């Protein structure tokens, strides 16, 4: 109804009051472009704001198309450039991706004959009228409720994490409140409250469900923070860390509570609860963001105190019980690291922090960069032939340029319909394109028959067409999006027939022209789909995941070497420099490919297919360990026997990772869980156990890749796959 009334309110006055047919065409197509062709995300006010922001670009494209319509060659060159730039710019976020098809339509309309630069004022006036009317309709006509904000979901998740951590710290048998907390020291609860008391500690299943609810795939369109700016990146970083934190707390909640005498663990869990509650309020904007300094200090205290009680306090089997307690403490430590990341990311997103002192700089590399630099990083990261964003841009630009060349060379009447067919029917796979083309051809034929009958019976009676346009548009813009390409093309054929019949005398041959143009555009789109990356993201997914695992494998050994030899600064630098950058780059590409893969229609995965999310999870876990394990700084180097054990185990995990990257994986079985860490001095054992738990978790991830649908991943350095 919004698009229909906005289009009618601009079209009728331009035709019947001012006799400006060029303005009428743009007043009609502007609401269609931004309201139907472009799936703008957000609430009505947000969509109206997007339309107003895009109005300047639409006017520029209309002017460019008007100028380049002088020859077919110039129009084709402009189409190639415009098609590539607008499609490639979709990497900037959902709003740009949503507006791109509508913006392309304005160049398409303007770049066709007749070459009439004198009509540009009319075109711009019609464009402005249609866009402004649509923006007003979005705000005042049947306004839609604002979708839930991602920040609110993150806040709720952090409140649940705080409730769970506090429940674990105060479980039955807990020791009395520590002197530090009674004295208002490092672990003192926040003075302004710790969140809504109505949230009771959820169970492991509820925590896992809450973590899944933070995935971008679960959010309404346009609400996920996928922009390249600092605030959007930090909010996405917060969501990923909160999801990982919930998964780790779910694993902790499924285990026995810390024993009453385990004061360091309970103290750290209390600190996690306090800081998560503060961050939950800050991410909503209810209080200033304080940063991760307090929790970082508590984590440092925990690292110093976790080995002081020694093996003698753990029962009748000191060695086994002490080792088990250290493994449990390592899981709590990794949970604190996820909480640290979440709290620091909130400070960047809501507090404007330009860094996270005490945390690895690579983790918040974006915090100190300007907005334009961050956009440049996003775009340059996709300038690779393996980027599906670049592939889509090339495919779309070539399809539109070829369609413009064909329409211009054959002098097709209403040739812009050829490009409109390419724009609306193109898909990322040849199979999906063929399905859309087949349905659209049938729908267009049916619509052409109906339009031909209407034009034959009504003849030149413009009153009939004027009376039918509004109900036909209302029906088309309601049924089309629901019924698929066949209904959309068929009903749109009726819309353009009733509209153009009011602009100039027409016959039933207008419907014939529409069929020829749509079939021509469908053929061009299908040809491009067959020649340019016809498999869409499916083939790139396998390549991208394999490249990610191969880039990640060397980082395992470098991280272990740096963690076991803290005095060797060169190893720490190597573990945090080139290998980390390469792995992060491969991870971003793999995530983008997987995101497109999830949007493509495909058959159900075969039983032997890898678990792609587990690949992303494994790479994320390696990066988290590479950040933190060398930062723990053991009091000295490990004995040679421990270093050999760690190096051998890391080599086996890395080799298994490389074999798994073959897809299908090498038949050799992945390594079993690492053997227990060898005896080392008591002061070094906690740090070696951290390495042991991390390698154990990586081994579990590799098994998950080979054998999908495993039990929940164990808590460790890392935890949940990225969105």
C-alpha positions in Angstrom: 0.0 0.0 0.0 2.8 2.4 0.7 4.5 1.9 -2.6 1.2 2.0 -4.5 0.0 5.2 -2.9 3.4 6.9 -3.2 3.7 5.9 -6.9 0.1 7.0 -7.7 0.5 10.3 -5.8 3.5 11.2 -8.0 2.3 9.7 -11.3 -1.2 11.1 -11.7 -0.3 14.8 -11.2 2.7 14.5 -13.5 0.5 13.1 -16.3 -2.8 14.8 -15.9 -2.0 18.1 -14.1 1.4 19.0 -15.5 1.6 16.9 -18.7 5.2 15.8 -17.9 5.5 12.2 -19.1 9.2 12.0 -18.3 8.6 13.1 -14.7 5.7 10.7 -14.5 7.9 7.7 -15.4 10.4 8.6 -12.6 7.7 9.4 -10.1 6.3 5.9 -10.7 9.5 4.0 -10.7 11.2 5.7 -7.7 8.8 4.1 -5.2 9.1 0.8 -7.1 12.9 1.0 -7.0 13.2 1.8 -3.3 10.1 0.0 -2.1 9.9 -3.2 -4.1 13.2 -3.8 -6.0 15.4 -2.7 -3.0 14.7 -4.7 0.2 15.5 -1.8 2.5 16.0 -3.1 6.1 14.8 -1.6 9.4 11.7 0.2 10.6 9.7 2.6 8.6 11.7 5.6 9.9 15.0 3.8 9.1 13.8 3.0 5.6 12.7 6.5 5.0 16.1 7.8 6.2 17.8 5.4 3.8 15.7 6.6 0.9 16.6 10.2 1.7 20.3 9.4 1.9 20.1 7.5 -1.4 18.2 10.3 -3.2 21.4 12.2 -4.0 23.1 9.1 -5.5 19.9 8.3 -7.5 19.9 11.8 -8.9 23.6 11.5 -9.9 23.0 8.2 -11.6 20.1 9.6 -13.5 22.2 12.5 -14.7 25.0 10.1 -15.6 22.7 7.8 -17.6 21.1 10.8 -19.4 24.5 12.0 -20.5 25.9 8.6 -21.5 22.7 7.7 -23.5 24.3 9.6 -26.5 25.7 6.3 -27.9 25.3 2.6 -27.1 29.1 2.3 -26.4 29.1 5.0 -23.8 25.9 3.7 -22.2 27.4 0.1 -22.0 30.7 1.4 -20.5 28.7 3.3 -17.9 26.6 0.3 -17.2 29.6 -1.8 -16.6 31.1 0.7 -14.2 27.9 1.4 -12.3 26.9 -2.2 -12.1 30.3 -3.2 -10.6 30.6 -0.3 -8.2 27.1 -0.6 -6.7 27.2 -4.4 -6.4 30.7 -4.4 -4.9 29.7 -1.7 -2.4 27.2 -4.2 -0.9 30.2 -5.3 1.2 29.8 -2.1 3.1 26.7 -3.4 4.9 23.0 -4.4 4.5 21.7 -0.9 3.9 24.0 -0.4 0.9 23.3 -3.9 -0.3 19.6 -3.3 -0.1 19.7 0.0 -1.9 22.0 -1.1 -4.7 19.4 -2.7 -7.0 17.1 0.4 -6.8 20.0 2.7 -7.5 21.0 0.7 -10.6 17.5 1.1 -11.9 17.8 4.8 -12.2 20.9 4.6 -14.4 19.1 1.9 -16.4 16.1 4.1 -17.0 18.2 7.1 -18.0 20.8 5.5 -20.3 18.3 4.4 -23.0 17.2 6.4 -26.0 15.9 8.9 -26.7 19.0 10.9 -25.9 17.3 13.9 -24.3 19.5 15.9 -21.9 16.9 18.6 -22.0 14.5 16.2 -20.1 16.9 15.9 -17.2 15.1 18.5 -15.0 11.8 16.6 -15.5 13.5 13.3 -14.6 15.0 14.7 -11.5 11.8 16.3 -10.4 9.9 13.0 -10.8 12.6 11.2 -9.0 12.5 13.6 -6.1 8.7 13.5 -5.9 8.6 9.7 -5.9 11.3 9.3 -3.3 9.9 11.9 -1.0 6.4 10.5 -1.2 7.7 7.0 -0.4 9.7 8.3 2.5 6.6 10.1 3.9 4.5 6.9 3.4 7.1 4.8 5.2 6.8 7.1 8.2 3.1 7.8 8.4 1.3 5.2 6.4 0.8 1.9 8.2 4.1 2.2 10.1 5.8 -1.0 11.1 7.1 -1.6 14.6 10.8 -1.2 15.1 12.5 -4.6 15.0 14.5 -5.6 18.1 17.9 -4.1 18.3 20.9 -6.4 18.3 22.3 -4.3 21.2 19.3 -5.2 23.3 19.8 -8.9 22.6 23.5 -8.6 23.5 22.5 -6.9 26.8 20.1 -9.7 27.6 22.8 -12.3 26.9 25.3 -10.5 29.1 22.7 -10.3 31.9 22.2 -14.1 31.6 26.0 -14.6 31.6 26.2 -12.5 34.8 23.4 -14.5 36.5 25.1 -17.8 35.6 28.5 -16.8 36.7 27.2 -15.5 40.0 25.2 -18.7 40.5 28.4 -20.8 39.9 30.4 -18.6 42.3 27.7 -18.8 45.0 26.8 -22.4 44.5 26.0 -24.4 47.7 29.2 -24.9 49.7 30.8 -21.7 48.6 33.2 -20.0 50.9 32.4 -16.8 52.6 32.8 -13.6 50.7 36.5 -12.8 50.4 38.2 -10.0 52.2 38.8 -8.2 48.9 35.1 -8.0 48.2 34.2 -7.1 51.8 36.8 -4.3 51.7 35.6 -3.0 48.3 38.7 -4.1 46.4 39.1 -5.3 42.9 36.1 -7.6 42.9 33.6 -5.1 44.4 30.2 -5.3 42.8 29.2 -2.2 40.8 27.7 0.6 42.8 24.9 1.2 40.3 23.5 -2.3 40.2 24.1 -5.4 38.3 21.1 -5.7 36.0 17.5 -6.8 36.3 16.9 -9.2 39.2 14.2 -10.9 37.2 16.8 -12.9 35.2 17.4 -16.2 37.1 20.4 -18.4 36.2 19.5 -20.3 33.1 20.5 -23.9 32.6 23.0 -25.2 30.0 20.4 -25.7 27.3 19.0 -22.2 27.8 22.5 -20.7 27.6 23.2 -22.6 24.4 19.9 -21.3 23.0 20.7 -17.8 24.0 24.1 -18.1 22.3 22.5 -19.3 19.1 20.1 -16.4 19.2 23.0 -14.0 18.8 24.0 -15.4 15.5 23.5 -12.9 12.7 21.5 -15.5 10.7 18.9 -15.3 13.5 18.4 -11.5 13.3 15.8 -9.6 11.3 17.2 -8.2 8.0 19.2 -5.1 8.5 19.5 -5.4 12.3 22.9 -7.2 12.5 25.9 -4.9 13.0 27.7 -5.7 9.8 28.9 -2.3 8.9 32.6 -1.4 8.5 32.6 1.5 11.0 34.1 1.2 14.5 30.9 1.2 16.4 29.4 -1.5 14.2 32.5 -3.7 14.3 32.7 -3.3 18.1 29.1 -4.3 18.6 29.6 -7.3 16.4 32.7 -8.1 18.4 30.7 -7.8 21.6 28.0 -10.2 20.2 30.6 -12.8 19.2 32.4 -12.7 22.5 29.0 -12.8 24.4 28.0 -15.9 22.4 31.4 -17.6 23.1 31.0 -16.6 26.8 27.5 -18.2 27.0 28.7 -21.4 25.4 31.6 -21.6 27.9 29.3 -20.9 30.8 27.0 -23.6 29.6 29.9 -26.1 29.7 30.8 -24.9 33.2 27.2 -25.1 34.4 27.1 -28.8 33.3 30.1 -29.6 35.5 30.3 -29.9 39.3 30.5 -26.5 41.1 33.9 -25.4 42.3 34.7 -26.9 45.6 34.3 -24.7 48.7 38.0 -24.2 49.1 38.6 -23.1 45.5 38.5 -19.4 46.4 40.4 -18.1 43.3 37.8 -19.7 40.9 34.9 -18.4 42.8 36.4 -14.9 43.1 37.0 -14.8 39.3 33.5 -16.0 38.6 32.1 -13.2 40.8 34.2 -10.7 38.9 33.0 -12.0 35.6 29.4 -11.6 36.9 29.9 -8.0 38.0 31.6 -6.9 34.8 29.1 -8.6 32.6 26.3 -6.9 34.4 28.0 -3.5 34.0 28.6 -4.2 30.3 24.9 -5.3 29.8 23.8 -1.9 31.0 26.4 0.0 29.1 25.6 -1.7 25.8 22.0 -0.4 26.1 23.3 3.1 26.9 22.0 3.0 30.5 25.4 3.7 32.0 28.9 4.7 30.9 31.2 1.9 29.7 34.0 1.3 32.1 36.3 -0.9 30.0 38.0 -4.2 30.9 40.6 -2.8 33.4 39.0 -4.2 36.5 38.4 -7.7 35.1 41.8 -7.7 33.6 43.3 -7.0 37.0 41.2 -9.8 38.5 42.4 -12.2 35.8 46.0 -11.3 36.6 45.3 -12.0 40.3 43.8 -15.3 39.4 46.8 -16.3 37.3 49.1 -15.6 40.2 46.9 -17.4 42.8 45.6 -20.4 40.9 48.7 -22.5 41.6 49.4 -21.4 45.2 47.2 -23.9 47.1 49.3 -26.7 45.5 48.6 -30.4 45.1 48.4 -31.1 48.8 44.9 -29.6 49.1 43.1 -31.8 46.6 42.5 -35.1 48.4 43.9 -38.6 48.5 45.3 -38.6 44.9 47.2 -35.4 44.8 48.5 -35.6 41.2 45.3 -36.6 39.5 43.0 -34.3 41.5 45.4 -31.4 41.2 45.6 -31.9 37.4 41.8 -32.0 37.2 41.4 -28.8 39.3 43.9 -27.0 37.0 41.9 -28.1 33.9 38.8 -26.8 35.5 40.5 -23.5 36.4 41.8 -23.3 32.8 38.2 -23.5 31.5 37.2 -20.7 33.9 40.2 -18.7 32.8 39.1 -19.0 29.1 35.6 -17.9 30.2 37.1 -14.8 31.8 39.0 -14.1 28.5 35.8 -14.1 26.6 34.2 -11.8 29.2 37.2 -9.5 28.9 36.7 -9.3 25.2 33.0 -8.6 25.5 33.6 -5.8 28.1 36.4 -4.2 26.1 34.3 -4.3 23.0 31.4 -2.6 24.8 33.8 0.2 25.8 34.8 0.7 22.1 31.2 0.5 20.9 29.6 2.7 23.5 32.4 4.5 25.2 34.4 5.6 22.2 37.5 3.9 23.5 40.3 3.9 20.9 41.9 0.7 22.2 41.9 -1.9 24.9 45.0 -1.5 27.1 46.2 -4.8 28.4 44.5 -6.9 25.7 46.3 -8.0 22.5 46.3 -5.1 20.0 45.4 -7.4 17.1 42.1 -8.1 18.8 40.9 -4.5 18.6 42.9 -3.4 15.6 40.0 -1.4 14.3 39.5 0.7 17.5 42.1 3.4 16.6 41.4 3.7 12.8 39.2 6.4 11.3 35.9 5.6 9.5 37.2 6.1 6.0 40.2 3.9 6.7 37.9 1.1 8.0 35.7 1.3 4.9 38.9 1.1 2.8 40.0 -2.0 4.7 36.6 -3.6 4.2 36.6 -3.0 0.5 40.3 -3.9 -0.1 39.8 -7.1 1.8 37.3 -8.2 -0.9 39.6 -7.4 -3.8 40.5 -11.0 -4.4 39.1 -13.4 -7.0 38.1 -15.7 -4.2 35.8 -13.1 -2.7 32.1 -13.9 -3.5 31.4 -10.1 -3.2 33.8 -9.5 -6.1 32.5 -12.4 -8.0 28.9 -11.1 -7.7 30.0 -7.7 -8.7 31.7 -8.9 -11.8 28.8 -11.3 -12.7 26.2 -8.5 -12.3 28.2 -5.8 -14.1 28.9 -8.1 -17.1 25.2 -9.2 -17.3 23.9 -5.7 -17.2 26.5 -4.4 -19.7 25.8 -7.3 -22.2 22.1 -6.7 -21.8 22.5 -3.0 -22.6 24.7 -3.9 -25.6 22.1 -6.3 -26.9 19.2 -4.0 -26.3 21.0 -1.1 -28.0 22.3 -3.1 -30.9 18.9 -4.7 -31.7 17.2 -1.4 -31.1 14.6 -3.0 -28.8 11.7 -0.9 -27.8 11.5 -0.4 -24.1 14.9 -2.0 -23.9 15.3 -1.1 -20.2 13.0 -4.1 -19.5 15.9 -6.3 -20.7 18.2 -4.9 -18.1 15.4 -5.0 -15.5 15.0 -8.7 -16.1 18.8 -9.3 -15.7 18.7 -7.2 -12.5 15.7 -9.0 -10.9 16.2 -12.6 -12.1 20.0 -12.9 -11.6 21.0 -15.3 -8.9 24.4 -16.5 -7.5 24.1 -20.0 -9.0 23.2 -21.1 -12.5 20.6 -23.6 -11.1 18.9 -20.8 -9.1 19.0 -18.5 -12.1 17.4 -21.1 -14.4 14.7 -21.7 -11.8 13.9 -18.0 -11.6 14.1 -17.5 -15.3 11.7 -20.4 -16.0 9.2 -19.1 -13.6 9.5 -15.5 -14.8 9.0 -16.6 -18.4 5.8 -18.3 -17.6 4.6 -15.4 -15.5 5.5 -12.9 -18.2 3.6 -14.8 -20.8 0.5 -15.0 -18.6 0.7 -11.4 -17.8 1.2 -10.5 -21.4 -1.9 -12.4 -22.4 -3.9 -10.5 -19.8 -2.3 -7.2 -20.8 -3.0 -7.8 -24.5 -6.6 -8.5 -23.8 -6.9 -5.4 -21.7 -5.2 -3.2 -24.3 -7.3 -4.6 -27.1 -10.6 -4.2 -25.2 -9.9 -0.7 -23.7 -8.2 0.7 -26.8 -7.3 4.3 -26.3 -9.5 4.9 -23.3 -7.1 6.4 -20.8 -9.8 6.6 -18.2 -9.9 2.9 -18.0 -6.1 2.6 -17.5 -6.2 5.4 -15.0 -8.9 3.7 -13.0 -7.1 0.3 -13.1 -3.5 1.4 -12.3 -3.9 1.7 -8.5 -5.7 -1.6 -7.9 -3.3 -3.4 -10.3 -0.3 -1.9 -8.5 -1.7 -2.8 -5.1 -2.3 -6.4 -6.3 1.1 -6.7 -8.0 3.1 -5.3 -5.0 1.2 -7.6 -2.6 1.1 -10.9 -4.6 4.4 -10.5 -6.4 6.7 -10.7 -3.3 4.7 -13.6 -1.9 4.2 -15.6 -5.1 7.7 -15.6 -6.5 9.2 -14.6 -9.9 6.2 -15.9 -11.9 3.6 -13.8 -10.1 6.0 -10.8 -9.8 6.8 -10.7 -13.5 3.2 -11.4 -14.6 1.7 -8.7 -12.4 4.4 -6.2 -13.2 3.6 -6.7 -16.9 0.1 -5.5 -16.1 1.4 -2.6 -14.1 3.7 -1.3 -16.9 1.0 -1.8 -19.5 -1.6 0.2 -17.7 1.0 2.9 -16.8 2.5 3.3 -20.3 -0.9 3.3 -21.9 -1.6 6.6 -20.2 1.6 8.2 -21.5 1.3 7.4 -25.2 -1.1 5.5 -27.5 -0.4 1.8 -27.3 -1.7 -1.4 -28.8 -1.5 -5.0 -27.7 2.0 -5.1 -29.1 3.2 -3.5 -25.9 2.6 -6.8 -24.2 4.5 -8.5 -27.0 7.5 -6.1 -26.5 7.4 -6.9 -22.8 7.7 -10.6 -23.5 10.5 -10.3 -25.9 12.5 -8.0 -23.6 12.0 -10.2 -20.6 13.0 -13.3 -22.5 16.1 -11.5 -23.9 17.1 -10.4 -20.4 16.5 -13.8 -19.0 18.8 -15.4 -21.7 21.5 -12.9 -21.0 21.3 -13.4 -17.2 21.3 -17.2 -17.6 24.3 -17.1 -19.9 26.2 -15.0 -17.4 25.2 -17.4 -14.7 26.5 -20.3 -16.6 29.9 -18.7 -17.5 30.7 -16.7 -14.4 31.1 -18.8 -11.3 28.0 -20.9 -11.9 28.4 -22.8 -8.6 28.0 -19.6 -6.5 29.4 -19.9 -3.1 29.4 -23.7 -3.0 32.8 -24.1 -4.8 34.3 -21.1 -3.0 33.1 -22.4 0.3 35.2 -25.6 0.0 38.2 -23.6 -1.2 37.8 -20.9 1.4 37.5 -23.4 4.3 40.5 -25.4 3.0 42.6 -22.2 2.7 41.5 -21.2 6.2 42.6 -24.5 7.8 45.9 -24.5 5.9 46.7 -20.9 7.1 45.7 -21.8 10.6 47.8 -24.9 11.0 51.2 -23.2 11.3 49.8 -20.9 14.0 49.2 -23.8 16.3 52.9 -24.6 16.6 54.0 -21.0 16.8 51.5 -20.3 19.6 52.7 -23.4 21.6 56.3 -22.4 21.2 55.7 -18.9 22.3 53.7 -20.1 25.4 56.3 -22.6 26.5 59.3 -20.2 25.9 58.0 -16.8 27.3 61.6 -15.4 27.3 61.9 -15.7 23.6 60.3 -12.5 22.3 61.0 -13.4 18.7 58.6 -16.4 19.0 55.9 -14.3 20.6 56.3 -11.8 17.7 56.1 -14.5 15.1 53.0 -16.0 16.7 51.2 -12.7 16.8 52.3 -11.2 13.5 52.3 -12.7 10.0 50.5 -16.0 10.8 47.7 -14.1 12.8 47.2 -11.6 10.0 46.9 -14.4 7.4 44.5 -16.4 9.5 42.3 -13.4 10.2 42.2 -12.5 6.5 41.3 -16.1 5.5 38.7 -16.2 8.3 37.0 -13.0 7.0 36.8 -14.5 3.5 35.5 -17.8 4.7 32.8 -16.1 6.8 31.7 -14.1 3.8 31.5 -17.2 1.6 29.6 -19.1 4.3 27.2 -16.3 4.7 26.3 -16.3 1.0 26.2 -20.1 0.9 23.5 -20.0 3.6 21.4 -17.8 1.4 21.5 -20.0 -1.7 18.9 -22.7 -2.3 20.6 -26.1 -2.2 20.0 -29.7 -1.5 20.3 -31.0 2.0 23.9 -31.8 2.9 25.0 -35.3 2.4 25.9 -37.4 5.5 29.6 -37.2 4.8 29.7 -33.4 4.2 32.0 -31.5 6.6 30.7 -29.3 9.3 31.5 -25.9 8.0 30.7 -24.0 11.2 33.1 -26.3 13.0 35.9 -25.1 10.6 35.1 -21.5 11.5 35.0 -22.4 15.2 38.4 -24.1 15.0 40.0 -21.1 13.4 38.5 -18.8 15.9 39.7 -21.0 18.8 43.3 -20.9 17.3 43.2 -17.1 17.1 42.0 -16.7 20.7 44.7 -19.0 21.9 47.3 -17.2 19.8 46.2 -14.0 21.5 46.2 -15.2 25.1 48.5 -18.1 25.6 51.7 -16.2 25.0 50.3 -13.3 27.1 50.0 -15.4 30.3 53.8 -15.3 30.8 54.8 -18.3 32.8 57.5 -17.6 35.4 60.1 -19.4 33.3 60.7 -21.7 30.3 59.3 -25.2 30.4 61.7 -28.1 30.9 62.8 -29.8 27.7 60.5 -32.8 28.3 57.5 -30.5 28.5 58.5 -28.5 25.5 59.0 -31.7 23.5 55.6 -32.9 24.6 53.9 -29.6 23.6 55.7 -29.4 20.3 54.9 -33.0 19.3 51.3 -32.6 20.3 51.0 -29.3 18.4 52.6 -30.9 15.4 50.1 -33.7 15.4 47.2 -31.3 15.7 48.6 -29.1 12.9 49.2 -32.1 10.7 45.6 -33.3 11.3 44.4 -29.8 10.5 46.2 -29.8 7.2 44.9 -33.3 6.3 41.3 -32.2 7.2 41.7 -29.3 4.8 41.7 -31.7 1.8 37.8 -32.0 1.9 37.1 -34.8 1.8 39.5 -35.2 4.6 42.5 -37.4 4.4 41.5 -40.9 5.6 44.0 -40.8 8.5 42.1 -40.4 11.7 42.6 -37.2 13.7 44.7 -37.5 16.8 43.2 -38.5 20.1 43.1 -36.2 23.1 46.6 -35.1 24.1 48.2 -37.2 26.7 48.4 -35.6 30.1 51.0 -32.9 30.5 54.3 -34.3 31.8 55.5 -33.5 35.3 56.9 -30.0 35.6 57.6 -27.6 38.5 54.3 -26.6 40.3 54.7 -23.0 39.2 54.7 -24.0 35.6 52.1 -26.7 35.6 49.0 -24.3 35.3 50.5 -22.7 32.1 51.2 -26.1 30.6 47.7 -27.3 31.4 46.3 -24.2 29.6 48.2 -25.4 26.5 46.9 -29.0 27.0 43.3 -27.8 27.3 43.6 -25.6 24.2 45.1 -28.5 22.1 42.4 -30.8 23.4 39.7 -28.4 22.3 41.3 -28.1 18.8 41.3 -31.9 18.5 37.6 -32.0 19.4 36.9 -29.4 16.7 38.7 -31.4 14.1 36.6 -34.4 15.0 33.5 -32.3 14.6 34.5 -31.2 11.1 34.9 -34.8 10.1 31.8 -36.1 11.9 29.0 -33.4 12.1 26.4 -33.1 14.8 28.7 -33.7 17.8 28.0 -33.0 21.4 28.6 -29.4 22.6 32.2 -28.3 22.3 34.2 -28.3 25.5 35.0 -25.1 27.2 38.5 -23.8 26.4 40.3 -21.0 24.6 37.6 -20.1 22.2 34.2 -21.6 22.3 31.6 -20.6 19.7 31.8 -20.3 16.0 31.6 -16.8 14.6 28.4 -15.5 13.1 
